[in-house]
Every structure is written in structure tokens, then in C-alpha cells.
């Protein structure tokens, strides 16, 4: 390994918070966001879950639906689901009926479905312009260190090796390191113009996912320079959250940290690593007008993020189209206008 991950977590202040004891069992090939652990985590932050499981002979469908209250109503959401095995028209019809029943039980204004795999269009659902998860991502095959390095862009590979030469150390931590992670995340949020959750959100994620997640920290001369929270589910490693120091983020620390995350996922039996989100379209420009500096990312302009993530090689994956069903059109339109206004003001 070019970057050594030490067994002991870094020693920084932090509290463990309340325990969330949840099994990480999943339906065959199910995504992390369809797991009981993810539902338990989201329950800490205002979401209720209901499982829908439909079987008809050899055909089956499974979904974990999340509902969030909006006054006397709710919003329904199926993240990276449903999972369908050998679907036919009868199965899809029955599954949609059961999803309708769940939506009415929770008085949902609408239900948004973001599939992880291509599935038949659910009866009564239409294509939606809304989405919560990224519509495109980069998936990197996990192989030997040499093979993964060879697949990288030469600049990314240079940065990974630069980190080793400059003494960047990668340490595997956990809940006890959340406060240090959050301080750095606040700095990154201010620099790049995006919103973040309260600290309890990241702490609860690590507690809920347990041994299936890790907080990796990159240090240089005693300074925390970058950190990521990564999860492993079935055959997939997933980059969930990350941050870096404005002052000390040089020396290839962020590239080395992602490489270490890929190594961690590989050691847990994962076959690929999901870098979790790039812009919906390839950016037209990756350099500033003077041609000497490459553009970074700020707010909705994710040019720098695109360049960074595609530098690790892998495949750009377009996620299936989002579907939705609106149950109360007039109220749904009003609530969406309020949500949109709040996002603009954030």
C-alpha cells in the first residue's frame, strides 16, 4: 500500500451519542440506501420507513419507502430502489398498488422513486425532474493497487504518490473523530458554497452503519488536512461525505485519501467503488481564462469535483430516470414552491 492506514483512530475529542443497533442485512443486490440501517439512521432525522415486499412465483419486488412529515401530510421517497427480480406486468401492477396503499396510509402528497437499476415504469407514475441523489456518478473497479493506479489519470496518480513522499498519513477512525471531521466540513462548506447537516447527522450515520462504515482522516505534520466517511454494502464501496482543509490540503492528500478508501472497500470484499455524484453534464471548461489554473467547485458549479472524481478512472454511470406519483396536486405544488424557496435562501 502506498498510503498506510493505521489501526488506531486519531485521538481527538468526540462523543459517541446514542447507540443504534441494526442488522445490515439486505435483499439480494439491494443498495445501502435500501437497508434497515439506513432507515434507522434517517429515523433519527425525521423520516419514517415502511417496507414493501411483493412476491408472485419467481417474481419479486422490494422497497424501503421513507416518509417525512409536512404538517398533516407527508412526502414519500424510495432512495435507490425498488429492487425487482424478474419483473412482469402483474408484479409491477401489484407492487404499485401496495406502494399506493403505503402512500395513502401516510397521507403522502407525492412519492418520489429514484431507482438504482432500470425497472419498468410503475403504473400511475410519470417521469420527474426532481431528484435527491446524484443523477450521474463514477464507479471505479477495485483491483490490485498497481491496476487501480494504472487506470487513473496521470495527474491523479501523481498526487497519490506525492502524498506518500510528503508524509501524508491516513488513519482509520470512527465516531470519536466526528467533531474534528465536522470542523473541517464547515470550512469546506464555506469555501465551496454548499449546505451541510448538523453534526449529529454524521455521528448518527457512523453509529447506524457500524463496522460497515469508516471515517478516514489524512494528517500532515499533526494537522488534519482531509477526511471522508465511506460505507461498504454488499459488493459496493460508497463515498458518502468528505472535506478538506483550505490551508493544508496540498501534497495530494485528497487523492491519497480516496485511494485509501478504495483499498478499505476492497479489503471488505467490494468489487467497485462509487464516488457518489458528478454534474449532470460534462463541464465545457476545466481551466480559468488565464489557462494557468484549473477551475474548482463552488455552489452549483461542480467543475472541480467532476475533474477530481473522473481522475480516478472508472466508468461514468447515468442513473435511471426518477419517477413520481402526485396524490394531491394543488397541495403538492404549494409545498414544492416552499421547499424551492428555502433552498434558494439556504
ABEGO torsion letter per residue (X at the ends): XABBBBABBBBBBEBAEBBBBBBABBBBGBBAAABAAAAAAAAAAGBBBBBBBBBBEABBBBBBBBBBBBEABBBBBBBGOBBBBGBBAAAAAAAAAAAAAAAAAAGBABBBBBBABBBBBBBGBBBBABBABBABBBBBBBBBAAAAAAABBAAAAAAAAAAAAAGBBBBBBBAAAAAAAAAAAAAAAAAAGBBBBBAAAAAAAAAAAEAABBBBBBBBGGBBABBBBBBBBEABBBBABBBBBAAAABGGAAAAAAAAAAAAAAAAGBABBBAGEBBABBBABABBAAGABBBBBBEABAAAAAAAAAAAEEBBBBBBBBBBBBABAAAAAAAAAAAAAAAAAX
